[in-house]
Amino acid sequence: MSTLANKIQEVFNEPGCGKNQGKSEKERKKGCTKQLTPGGAAGGCAFDGAKIALQPITDVAHLVHGPIACEGNSWDNRGAKSSGSQLYRTSFTTDINETDVVFGGEKRLYKSIKEIIEKYDPPAVFVYQTCVPAMIGDDIGAVCKTATEKLGKPVVPIYSPGFVGAKNLGNKLAGEAILDYVIGTEEPEYTTPYDINIIGEYNLSGELWQVKPLLDELGIRILACISGDAKYHEVACSHRAKAAMMVCSKAMINIARKMQERYDIPYFEGSFYGIGDMSDSLREIARLLIERGAPAELMERTEAVIAREEARAWKEIEVYKQRLAGKRVLLITGGVKSWSVVAALQEGGMEIVGTSVKKSTKEDKEKIKEIMGQDAHMIDDMTPREMYKMLKEAKADIMLSGGRSQFIALKAKMPWLDINQERHHAYAGYVGMVELVREIDKALSNPIWEQVRRPAPWDETTWEEVADAAIAKEAAELAANPELAEQKRRAQNVCNCKAIDTGTIEDAIRDHKLTTVERITEHTHAGGGCGKCAGSIASILARVSETASVTEAA
């Protein structure tokens, strides 16, 4: 476990992470070594994060060493597509039991690896460590090393027990595993000046395939996509790429940064969502390749492809744009999609009434402000009631979110479109942008909404009218009583794990002159649980600091 603890410390001290670099050395060290608390894995554990990051490597056997529920809860939970092998969709688990807990599960693990290699002959086996084997002390590293030597196949240990942290930590631990055991272990059959890596792209619903044809046309070869539609050999050879594009920095920034250090592969962060962002990404790929030795005429060919594809996309969108102009969208997502999808929707002529930033980095939030303006309505976290209220008050025409939020939209009788990982439509690239606009238009134009919004003939007062009346009454009471409104605002819960409200945090900031989220956590314990409220705490800190500055200036 000491090796795992060291690896976690290294991941948390990631120089490529803007949030991490915003801390002092003392705060960074203290924050990264603090004891984990119950709730730290809410929203997905480290094992889940590691599995979803690497499972799209399609020809590898992914073996989960743990109780069967770990594999059952994580198997095939994203719509990552494959153009070849389907082995990644076969579920493998050691299914350890009570006897293994008492006597150890290492023999069972070795037998499972041996059986997989004999029956399926994969190029490699990835072994995922879960909570129980980690706690009973199974040395999966030693077992994997022995299996590699005796069975003649790479067997890679993924140190990712769920109790060490949340999903995002698991993403990075998965990246560390392939950096340590896979990348650089094989050589490509040949190389070209046009070889690139795409990092943090999972080919959800086949989105990579909407981009790859354009790269193929330009002669740009995706040496490795880490990890969408990837093959083990491609990932092992990825150290020979000339440049890289980082699609999701929150998940795999450590891979891009370390490959730049070790193999001199420059990278940039870009997006395939939206016409403008897609064009910018193609230009940046061409620019980096030219810097690394590709012919200068690559940029001319890239601009020609961009001009053609943009013209084609705008022509197809024009039909829908007339109907969608001025339509108001509530975007409940996070991370890269919090800004990349915003740009795409604006290109379609729609207005964004709010976008969630629950899983977004500081850089993501800055990009939102750049796209939407300084008055951008960014939402850290919302309860279902608040989401329903916002749909009503903002008079949004449609909500884009993940599947778990769809029922709020349905209760509000508002159209809803899945924009998250479980979606069945691909929205990347120029083709994907047209598809996104088409799906939004279909959702808005569906005649079912006219039907469901009609009151039932037997209801004198619908539940929606009761809810709207309650919301209106509450708003009127607060407007008539500013003191009550202020009490309610201060009493609003920020940290659910520790039950810390807004007022407690604001008072601590003022009384103790706190300047960082970490210091606020020390004084109030807010953010000391699952960590999901860190963004909300940072927003409160920024607001109080801004108010204090204005007061001092006055």
DODO-484036 format. One record per atom (N, C-alpha, C): x, y, z. Coordinates in steps of 0.001 Angstrom, whole numbers, plus 500000, padded with zeros to 6 digits. Layout:
<rs>
XYZ...
</rs>
This chain:
<rs>
500821498784500000500000500000500000500855501266500000502112501131500469502977502311500465503216502797499046503343501842498099503522502211496696502304502974496192501106502482496555499870503146496148499794504536496752500141504658498044500100505967498702501044506948498018502239506471497644503188507341496942502655507766495585502001506833494906501451507137493583500316508155493685499473508010494702498378508964494909498942510348495184499997510410496030500620511698496333501170512340495057501779511516494205502339512018492949501247512555492035500121511845491971499012512269491132498421513589491628498273513709492949497709514936493513498643516133493336499936515874493227500896516955493043501156517246491567500243516816490704500384516943489258500641518398488849501809518694488258502125520072487844501206520595486751500630519687485952499764520129484868498370520535485315498058520320486594496733520643487121496712522087487608495897522936486981495842524343487355495366524556488778494399523762489218493885523879490580494979523569491589495754522534491309496825522139492214497902523218492288498223523807491149499284524817491115498854526135491764497546526296491982497069527502492641497290527485494142497687526344494680497926526225496122499395526491496440499649526847497701501033526921498156501551525507498345502868525360498431503454524023498596502961523360499874502864524153500948502410523615502225500958523143502133500091523956501537498684523606501402498496522397500498499301522359499397499180521248498461499539519933499137500622519951499912501065518741500583500059518304501643499569519257502417498621518938503467497301518453502897496845519114501838495572518740501237495605517377500597496778516976500114496869515714499394497143514533500315497470514795501569497764513695502482496733513575503594495675514390503533494685514330504598493903513023504539493423512604505688492708511345505799491411511392505002491146510329504256489894510255503513488743510001504475487595510534504180486431510402505050485298509711504308484333509142505065483188508514504405482504509499503465482148508999502297481525509863501294482501510343500243483800510044500453484814510518499524484685509932498136484001508801498023483848508162496718482443508337496153481663509231496738480312509459496225480368509959494789479509509412493949479499509810492548480450508984491702480984507911492266481917507050491533483235506951492274483697505734492505484935505537493265486137505484492325487329505372492927488564505353492136488601504148491200488114503001491664488078501818490795487204502077489573486040502660489794485131502977488690485806503916487696486525504923488227487220505864487351488305505213486529489057504291487152490115503588486423489524502693485341488433502036485660487833501096484708487274501816483487486563502928483704485981503616482552487056504299481719488217504601482325489294505244481568489997504267480646490118503006481063490910502037480297490075501002479552488831500807479936488029499774479275487875499983477771487873501231477261487791501393475806489002500869475035490074500411475700491142499679474991490550498320474675490200498113473424489202497107473083489688495667473043490983495431472761491436494044472619492066493497473888492047494262474965492605493845476244491531493131477068491960492129477860491053491492478814491120492276480112489998492837480530489937493658481735489422492798482890490326492414483791490008491503484888489893492277486200488742492192486827488509492871488101488771491888489236489774492206490056490088491349491197489320491865492405488229491181492720487389491615493825486083490855493832485162491233494711483831490607494728483100490873493425482148490048493118481490490141491811480730491455491643480277492056492757479502493292492635480327494422492024481643494434492269482483495495491701482428495463490183482547494267489604482483494162488149481062494385487653480081493885488402478699494057487982478284495508487921478804496327488840478433497732488889479202498583487889480278498058487314481112498882486435481121498400484995480613497216484744480729496649483405479910497435482378480574497755481286479894498327480118479039499542480459479557500393481370478724501512481825478899502768480987479609502693479897479720503825478974479551503297477555479125504169476675478864503736475300480070503833474402481237503370474881482452503410474064482371502352472970482574502754471720482425501853470572483780501319470099483743500185469422484956499565468874484772499264467397485831499486466620485803499161465195486357497769464932486800497099465992487395495772465815487004494832466929487968494515467782487758493535468851486619493953469777485870492954470236484803493178471209485147492570472566486414492191472747486818491540473990486586492435475194486727493750475005486567494682476121485168494641476720484207494104475996482834494014476483482552492689477180483553491822477250483410490586478009483815490852479456482964490432480368483178490737481787484026489656482443485145490069483060486020489131483769486158489577485226485979488667486161486180488964487576486664487718488303487481487911489342487934486767490153486845486324491121485853487195491380484727486849492252485219486240493570486058486979494288486599486430495534485489486271496571485668485293497464484650484994498478485255485075499880484504484611500885484952484707502269486253483956502508486412482803501860487643482024502034488855482798501536488697483487500408489798484290499861490151485446500798489134486005501451489393487093502377490253486607503543490001485373503998490758484818505130492156484377504702492247483655503586493520483048503182494239483800502056493603484839501507494217485594500424493719485134499067493640486070498127493100485752496809494134485718495705495425485643496028496469485716494994496470484492494082496260483303494664496225482086493831495045482131492877493897482577493376492715482691492518492977483696491394493660484781491701493971485783490693494863485194489603495907484472490002496816483892489005496070482895488118495238482051488732494478481067487949493546481767486960492953482880487381492054483621486491492815484203485300493984484769485565494807485320484478495177484218483492495601483076484034496013481936483191494855481450482326493675481352482915492496480878482176492125481849481053492184483145481347491859484149480325492825484053479151494109483959479432495112483901478358494947482635477531494664481526478182494501480262477451493254480265476578492159480882477045490895480834476313490764481941475272491317483132475569491061484291474714492308484823474009493474484486474488494739484919473897494766486423473617494488487266474611494537488722474389495985489201474335496243490363473760497611490889473745498085491281475144497138491523476072497491491883477442496278491682478341496548491581479637495492491509480647495698492669481617494650493443481851494684494505482860493988493989484111494655494067485250494095493591486516493788494799487403492517494952487749492076496095488551491961495691490015492666496427490859492598496192492297491374496906492865490576496195493656489415496799494307489647496843495819488651497284496550488838497560497984489237496328498794488503495219498622488739494058499483490143493485499314490631493199498098492000492698497955493049493670498490492783494965498352493727495959498868493791495903500394492631495708501024492592495693502487493160494401503077493002493270502373493543492014502909495006491813502519495530492707501668496954492692501381497388491863500187496475491536499263496876490817498051497870491657497254499010491074496931500038491781496162499798491536494680498932492346494074498603492107492671499796492411491771500690493290492219501880493590491428502766492372491266502976491646492366503811490440492315503154489361491466501816489212491602501103488206490813501185488545489331500986489816488983501036490238487582502439490039487002503463490330487792504838490148487329505136488681487059504706487808487981504909486367487807504152485857486586502897486306486433502098485866485296502711486317483978503243487523483949503902488029482739505076487152482364505888486789483341507081485974483086506725484556482670505748483950483323505426482557483062504506482356481861503612483294481619502608483117480572502945483858479289503965484711479318504444485358478104503552486453477564502685487011478392501809488114477989501936489241479005501874490490478582501883491591479549500643491523480447500871491507481747499778491543482720499998492792483575499101493756483445499306495095483996498467495299485257499096495609486402498321495902487615497814497343487603496539497511487906495941498846488012495599499058489489496406499838490175496194500068491606495116501130491786493879500676492019492766501630492058491670501199493017491975500826494265490894500456495187489960501631495407488675501367495450487687502439495509487818503360496694488328502838497837488337503655499049489365504779499027490282504805498051491314505850498063490783507198497595489629507219496945489118508506496497488042508386495438487792509495494776486687509589493820487109509162492414486143509226491517486324508740490146487485509420489424487618510729489603488662511454488895490056510982489293490247510655490578491520510102491021491776508772490333490717507965490178490855506690489477491268506865488030490729507894487361491149508194485982492654508375485914493185509148486839494619509460486825495466508263487241494964507433488187495696506230488568495767505254487388494710505216486593494728504392485377495788504914484412495857506244484293496883506840483444498276506503483923498486506529485238499801506183485794500157504740485467499173503846485498499433502434485225499932502217483797499284502870482831499743502643481450501049503386481169501290504480481911502588505147481791503705504247482309503441503542483406504458502704484038504666501369483328503585500798482765503672499426482288503404499234480788502851500225480108502428499998478714503134500931477730502980502236477906503513503197476944505033503075476861505513502925475636506954502817475422507496501407475446506618500407475594507091499010475680507154498319474319506566498911473281506607498332471942506927499436470939507261499038469735507599499988468679506626499838467506506212500957466891505327500868465726506057500290464521505304499731463590505907499168462385506619500247461574506103501456461609506731502593460932506203503869461574506859504970461317506395506268461804506321507244460638505547508307460828505425509355459809505504510708460503505731511776459770505719513124460374504314513573460778503311512750460484501918513120460730501273512310461858502072511690462725501537510832463785501148511653465016499925511449465493499478512162466689498838511181467679498783511601468944497987510918469962496791511795470306495663511175470566494506511878471101494258511299472489494331512139473513494284511685474901493013512189475572492335511292476308491113511683477006489881511651476123489924510900475031488785510728474130488383509254474194487100508967474472486675507586474731485789507002473633485602507733472540484788507256471418483373506891471862482789507723472717481424507491473156480475507649471978479644506657471792478684506638470673479378506759469321480680506476469275481425506532468014481844507928467605482024508845468576482351510233468231483718510366467573484660509520467943485982509585467311485874509357465806484941508515465415484791508182463994484236509351463185483697510375463842483246511565463121484395512535462866485516512318463540486683513176463389487767512496462543487917511203462734489005510452462093489018510568460564487870510531459871487923510639458408488590511926457925488402513023458645489043514285458243490546514213458451490969513617459554492404513447459790493009512522458733492276511458458397492756510531457356492924511266456028491960512115455708492033512868454455493266513763454417493638514306455562494813515181455645496110514391455764495994513078455840497191512253455984497702512192457413496904512685458369497288512672459783496862511345460387497818510622460952497532509310461508497370509385463022496260508845463525496107508719464977496924507501465399498128507759465877498981506655466301498334505919467464497754506676468394497022506071469505495960507035469996494777506518470258493757507262470983493689506637472369493913507436473378493921506912474747492694507465475456491597506615475422491655505208475109490543504734474171489813505645473522488700505249472688489094504437471465488443503299471279488683502405470132490169502094469982490881501967471114492327501737471075492648500250471089493820499914470583494388498569470688495627498661471579495918497561472245497044497557473182498340497974472492498585497440471296499818497741470571499918499233470266498792499861469922498803501294469617499205502118470841498633501777471994498968502506473222500432502283473589500917501054473428502309500741473751503282501494472850502854501825471634503711502533470676503498504045470678502619504540471530502208505941471450503335506926471754504440506445472305505557507350472622506273507848471372505924507324470195506557507752468952505750508808468209504678509297468806503876510344468156504657511649468115504290512503467171504946513802467037504246514895467842502938514723468107502170515723468848500968515024469462500283515747470369499124515157471031498062516207471272496803515759471265495674516614471613495043516073472880494853516942473866494220516579475124492759516997475072491858515994475117490430516283475023489829516520476405490194515702477388489649515848478741490794515956479729491234517163480027492408517351480887492120516952482325490876517056482757490553516707484136490835515232484414490701514392483391490884512963483594492318512501483345492982513018482328494250512416481913495361513420481633495356514535482325496409515522482126497769514951482473497826514009483427499121513438483824499761512659482682498955512016481838499524511277480706500160512241479708499421513290479343499939514250478357501199514928478877501170515345480137502307516065480695503551515184480792503386513949481246504547513063481396505080512588480043504192512424479066504681512049477731505450513209477096505057514431477426505823515579476939507213515591477579507278515304478871508562515291479573509450514138479113508877512952479000509672511756478716510020511608477238509066511959476378509250511662474952509214512911474064509155514085474681509163515342473934507993515418472951506803515081473432505595515156472605504765516350473071504758517464472336503967518629472752502474518332472651501695518977473501500251518749473471499501520071473665498230520059473288497352521196473545495997520645473956495199521473474620493855521063474994492855521650474026492024520798473460491035521250472492489733520510472632488802520815471757487474520210471800487023519876470387486283518783470265485691518406468985484220518810468907483709519510469940482309519927469952482177521333469372481300521472468391481069522782467806481929523027466576481423523799465664482114524049464397483411524827464629483328525915465396484517526727465640485600525966466369485229525234467436486217524483468210486825523356467385486025522716466551486549521659465700487586522224464732487279523347464142488225523972463206489509524383463923489365524962465106490548525372465875491419524180466223490794523056466550491559521859466905492335521325465703491707521317464533492408520868463330493606521772463031493405523078463175494509524017462929495664523792463909495325523566465171496364523397466181497128522087465978496411521040465576497080519777465263498077519992464122497619520670463063498494520932461915499694521778462331499451522794463147500540523684463576501613522916464357501177522073465301502147521314466089502939520336465227502249519698464280502947518750463407503967519458462519503613520649462039504560521417461212505771521812462037505547522193463288506671522522464179507584521322464393506993520108464338507781518907464578508316518280463298508188518981462168508831518488460960507939518166459787506631518258459940505730517993458811505827519147457800505560518897456517505634519957455504504651521095455796505056522323455470504234523504455748502919523486454974502897522774453829501676522747453036500527522045453758500819521365454867499757520724455649498732521746456112499187522945456463498257523962456936497325524413455819497832524520454597496985524914453468495898523875453228496297522605453270495312521535453068494299521506454209494771521790455421493872521824456582492842522933456432493280524114456019492354525230455833491330524924454740491763524215453700490838523855452625489755522902453136490162521925453945489195520982454520488251521713455467488791522617456277487960523378457219486921524207456471487353524902455429486426525739454654485305524901454057485665523750453513484652522880452901483663522353453934484185521844455047483330521237456063482474522271456780483038523449457047482238524491457686481084524912456792481370525089455500480310525488454569479205524434454516479607523172454483478631522079454438477800522039455715478469522188456866477760522119458148476783523278458299477242524503457988476362525664458124475149525555457200475352524999456024474233524837455086473177523901455664473637522794456290472700521829456866472044522374458127472776523190458888472235523739460126471223524838459855471368525542458735470530526701458433469042526362458495468695525152458062467288524731458075466744524740459496467567524254460438467129524162461836467304525487462571468287526262462151468630527480462879467463528453462933466693528497461874465547529400461841464535529031462919464349527722463152463376527273464159463950527345465569465283527234465687465909527199467006466364528564467505466348529564466640466817530900467027466067531397468263466817531767469289466227532286470517465737531247471495465798529968471141465397528925472081466367528910473259465815528733474462466614528837475683466942527438476199468234527235476484468720525912476877469316525974478277468961524997479111469593524809480416470518523603480286471808523823480516472812522773480317473304522278481673472964521040482012473396520456483288474395519352482988475655519714482983476715518731482712477915519119483553479087519265482985480276519619483753481525519289482974482687519611483561483951519318482902484090520066481589484696519419480616484939520040479313483633520421478625482587519584478810481322519846478119480663521128478606481032521601479811480415522820480333480707524029479457481816524011478718482102525132477813482085524725476349482503523504476034482561523121474620481173522985474016480213522461474783478852522331474269478174523697474207478533524595475145477996525961475107478306526608473766479566526490473347479960527076472063479156526469470920478944525166470977478202524493469912476756524970469870476127525115471032474729525541471076474572526972470579475498527833470946475426529219470478475559529300468968476377528429468403476505528402466947475192528028466285474367527248467015473066526863466484471997527920466702472394529100467239471462530199467418470683530153468712471063529265469647470332529124470904470940529976472010470139530227473039470572531022474178470746530106475385471855530249476119472129529411477281471676530166478531470681529633479239470216530303480456471052529904481662471819528840481545472692528421482636473445527156482266474672527036482775475456525820482560476096525412483873476028524130484186476590523652485448478100523527485324478776523759486442480243523665486463480687522751487595479843521774487907480083520896489059481420520171488968481791519719487776483042518975487612484040519746486755483856521049486675484696521855485802485897522417486557487007522567485851488199523171486431488103524691486346489061525366486958489111526824486882489250527274485435490050526521484656490241526866483241488932526714482471488143525658482812486844525465482165485945526674482411485935527156483668485077528295484022485505529567483298486809529744483144487292530925482421486862530883480962486870529672480380486452529543478983484959529829478841484166529436479853482737529742479821482524531247479810483250531968480679483135533431480723483570534052479407484583533467478796485070533992477520484022533827476431483280532714476492482275532434475467480965533167475742480525533148477018479212533665477378479242535071477966480455535579478279480556536882478918480714536750480418481082537836481069481351537813482508480100537545483337478920537767482758477674537538483488477129536128483260477974535231482789477545533860482519476950533231483780475813532573483621475149531931484750475738530531484913476703530407485827477349529124486086476798528535487379476427527274487333475770526614488454476725525571489034477055525719490321477948524748490960477231523435491225476105523499491841475339522299492161473901522712492402472957521844492086471552522186492249470788520986492783469872521263493703468957520219494138467902520042493051467221518906493025466166518715492022465106519811492071464755520269493289463738521317493398464232522620492779465509522957493031466075524176492457466139524082490940466459522871490436466522522674488992465136522858488363464128522298489031462749522444488547462347523913488549462702524609489646462357526016489780463024526841488691464293526510488377465009527269487363464404527033485978463998525805485724463355525513484438462109526366484263461360526525485362460136527301485291460429528802485190461298529286486081461549530723486149462311531236484937463283530464484478464071530894483327463321530676482030462210529942482140461418529611480952462300528989479872463122528038480313463954527297479363463067526455478462463472526327477222462690525531476276463107524069476277464343523783476724464842522413476724465994522304477715466155521111478286467280520855479175468158519765478586469462520024478590470448519038478155471212518582479391471240517266479627471892516773480839472156515287480705472615514682481820472750513240481888471425512600482249471399511281482185470150510553482396469529510741483762470359510991484794469822511093486146468989512357486352469175513356485480468436514613485636467199514689484759466992513684483928465920513785482947464535513886483590464376513293484779463039513239485363462578514595485879463544515474486226463156516833486616462547517551485424463192517391484267462672518020483050461303517447482690461151516135482842459878515512482498458777515971483445459111516149484737458114516659485686457716518089485336458696518839484854458396520215484438457766520273483051457578519101482446456992518982481106457805519764480080459125519612480221460050520283479316460791519233478496461087519504477234461891518575476432463269518381477058463824517201476876465116516858477462465935516078476426467259516312476422468154515591475513469364515124476290469728513859476104470884513276476801472172513772476147473026514428476947474290514954476439475460514253477115475151513296477999476201512685478805476690511385478197477458510614478986478172509457478458477268508332477977476009508287478454475125507197478051474380507494476753474656508618476138473886509041474961474044508048473802473071508061472940473064507146471796473406507849470483473639509155470538473999509907469341475373510538469548476134510619468470477479511202468529477410512659468086478018513546468881477901514974468615479237515653468333480276514894468039481592515484467798481760515867466325482645516824466088482983517201464721481874517972464020482089518231462749481111518983461963479815518184461802479951516904461509478780516039461353478011515963462672478755515864463779478121515761465081477365517016465464477884518174465061477199519430465358475840519472464663475813519041463430474546518985462697473590518007463385474139516877463838473324515877464528472754516435465834473562517190466589473102517785467835471945518746467587472110519610466607471045520568466280469792519827465833469968518788465043468820518004464559468064517362465731468811516782466677468173516111467814467454517112468720468043518289468914467376519318469716466084519752469042466131519926467736464940520329466977463858519254467077464259517994466994463289516898467105462643516873468484463482517091469523462953517078470889461965518223471104462309519419470600461441520587470775460154520480469953460261519833468806459110519771467892458196518583468162458580517731469092457782516535469364456383516936469842455328516461469180453960516867469557453528516369470933454316515476471540453911514941472835453844516023473897454690517068473759454728518103474796453430518887474850452829519109473707451530519799473693450472518971474421450581517652474285449617516760474938449809516729476456451075516539476903451302516367478345451095517659479119451181518807478445450995520072479147449522520413479366448648519712478702447221519955478916446811519382480273446045520127481043445586519581482338444631518416482123444692517470483018443765516339482950442351516846483189441370516364482441439993516888482563439406516695483947439902515713484739439334515457486065440047516248487178441136516966486816441876517728487822441454519196487784440882519677488889440582521096488975441858521908489166442784521345489970444075521979490199445164520930489996446042521160489063447115520196488794448216520347489838449055519297489942450156519355490911451166520421490506451262520690489180452166521743488735451690523115489231450386523326489175449848524603489656450068524755491149449948523638491874450211523674493319451673524013493570452576523378492803454007523635492965454354525066492596453778525553491491454043526930491069453531527930492101452374527620492680451806528519493689452697528559494933453238527382495305454126527326496476455401528106496222455926527984495012457143528714494649456886530220494657455741530624494088455387532050494035455162532612495433454513531833496308454263532283497678455577532476498428456471531531498260457772531625498933458539532848498438458513533087497128459213534240496558458626535550497076457308535606497196456646536823497681456990537088499144457012536042499947457355536186501367458780536702501537459681536173500741461079536590500835461255538027500342460520538390499299460615539758498774460085540774499779459055540376500532458458541283501509459254541348502811460139540403503010460895540331504273462370540097503965463135541159503693464557541014503357465351540288504442464978540489505681465699539817506772465509538308506696464283537883506430463992536460506275464724535889505062464750536671503960465441536236502751466929536015503022467514536949503797468933536813504133469178535599505025468276535353505972468395534174506827468329532891506000467400532878505060467245531689504227468475531467503346469007532585502811470213532463501975471383531921502785471564532446503990472681532010504833472493530580505334471247530150505430470970528804505943471061527730504874471282528153503633471338527174502538472560526279502694472329524979502657473402524005502865474384524023501700475655524034502012476704523977500989477380522609501003477783522183502198478450520885502347477467519900502963476961518971502152475996517992502648476640516982503590477898516640503328478582515639504156478723516123505599479058517399505773479322517957507102478201518881507595477162519050506778476022519905507137476472521323507476477259521944506591477757523305506789477013524234505837476457525324506386475668526231505557476497527418505061475871528221504211476542529370503592477015530382504630476160530683505596476498531681506597477727531317507408477851530050507771479011529593508542480301529813507767480263529525506479481449529693505636481779531170505475480761532000505221480994533438505046481580534057506316481045533677507465481545534224508738482995533822508972483314532559508646484686532077508842485668532829507949485258533100506716486128533832505785486424535230506324485378535924506800485552537291507292486310537330508621485918536456509548486500536499510892487968536103510912488321535132510056489686534608510092490512535035508876489902535902508035490598536400506837491147535237505999490296534280505716490691533093504954490767533429503471491731532837502794491948533166501375491958531947500458491831530743501024491832529536500185490742528582500656490321527708499740489317526690500072489853525761501155491146525451501096491744524531502071491661525102503480491915526416503605491841527057504921490394527085505438489450527254504520488040527229504910487674525849505446488171524809504782487911523436505232488489523201506621489671523748506873490291523591508192489421524201509292488844525361509024488089526079510047486659525588510189486042525175509072484614524836509113484322523367508843485303522637508304485151521243507862484345521120506569483851522233506037483142522177504760484104521735503661483687520760502862484558520230501821485433519093502299485289518707503560486127517632504105485567516253503896484439516142503179483849514836502908484145514385501496483110514377500667483282513894499292484012514909498421484035516172498825484747517185498051483946517808496933482695517381496726481900517907495618481584519394495770481586519876497029481189521266497267482354522240497127483533521765496741484702522650496646484439523829495716483750523577494600483437524660493673482518525693494288481518525240495054480599526165495718481333526995496765482238526348497509483012527064498527483891528126497862484505527763496736485362528712496012484543529912495530483300529663495093482435530761494637482083531697495790481800531124496968481494531938498148482714532773498524483895532141498491485133532845498815485348534023497865485135533784496576485322534853495583484333535995495818483068535639496132482051536665496345482349537502497590482722536839498696483027537561499935484262538433499749485273537901499061486497538670498828486222539894497973485364539721496952485022540849496077484257541915496846483312541481497700482542542424498516483456543197499461484413542476500066485355543117500987486205544156500260486622543842499030487444544763498250486677546043497914485401545863497532484560547017497194484348547891498425484131547241499587483908547982500834485141548784501218486315548140501087487569548829501413487805550009500476487500549821499203487703550892498218486785552083498507485565551763498994484614552832499304485044553597500558
</rs>
